[in-house]
Amino acid sequence: MRRIADIDALRGFALFGILLVNITYLAAGKHEVLADVTRHERMLRRLQWVGFPIGLAAGVVYAHASPEHPGTAYQLFALGADVVSAPLPAAAYTASVLG
């Protein structure tokens, strides 16, 4: 039964990550970021400065938790942090390509 609860928790993390991606795309569309990229250079640079470190930190935590603490709450937390923070490095990569 515990295994099912873990899967449900993972589903919640994934859905929250998807929600963050959708909110980001809606905000970018509303502010017409792709229509005039040069107007948003400062925001794109800020997105890189925030997105890369947070994504790297979440990846390091998950990389530590998976082999060292398999099947524990720490691994579940690390996986959730990695999934929820995934939109930030993805947005930073996109900002790098655009900028």
N, C-alpha and C positions, 0 to 999 in steps of 0.2 A: 504494500500500500504506500510505503514511503516513496518508492520509485515513481509512482503516479503523481504524487505531490511535487516531486522535483521537476517532472516534465511540465506540469501546470505552471510552476514558477518560471521555468524557461520560456514558456509561451508568453507569459506576462512581460518578461524582459524584452522579447522580440517585438511584441506589439507596441510597447512603449518606444522602442527604437524606431519603428515604422512611423509612429505618430510624430516623433521629432523630425524625421525626414520630411513628412508631409507638411508640417508647419513651416519648415525651412523653405520648401519649394513655394508654398503659398506666399510667404513673406517676400521672397525674391521676385515672384511674379508681380506682386502688388507694387513693389518699388521699381519695377522694370530694370533690374540689375543687368540683365543681358542686353537690353536695348542700347545702353551707353556704358560700357565697361569702364572707360576712363574716368567717368564721373564718380565711380565707386571704388577707386584704387585704394583709398585709405581703409575702407571697410574690408576689402579683400586681403590687404596686408594684416589687418587685425585678426581676421579669421584664420590666417595662416599661423600667427603667433599663438592663438588660443587652441586651434584644432590639432596641430601636430603634437604639442606636449601632452595634452590630455589623452589623445589616442595612444601615444607611446607609453604613458604611465599605465593606462588600462591594459595594454598589451603585455607589459612587463608583469603586472600583478597576475594576469591570467596565465602567463607562461610559468610563473613561479608556482601558482596554485595547482595547476593540472598534474605535474609529475610528483610534487611533494605532498599534496593533500588530496588525493583522489577520493571522491565520494563524500566529502565533508561540506559543511555549510560555507566554509571559506572558498572552496572551489565554486560553489553555486553563486556566491557573491561576486567572485572574480569574473565568472562567465557573464553574469548580469551586467557588471560594470563595463565589460568589453563590448557587449551587444548594445547597451544603451549609449555608450560613447562613440560607437562606430560612425554615426553621421558626422561627427566633428572632423575626424581626419579625412573623411570622404569629401567634405566641403572644403577643407584646406587644400586637398589635391586639386579640386576643381578651381579654387581660387588661384593656385599656382599656374594652372594651364591658361586661365583667363588673363592673369596679370602679367 
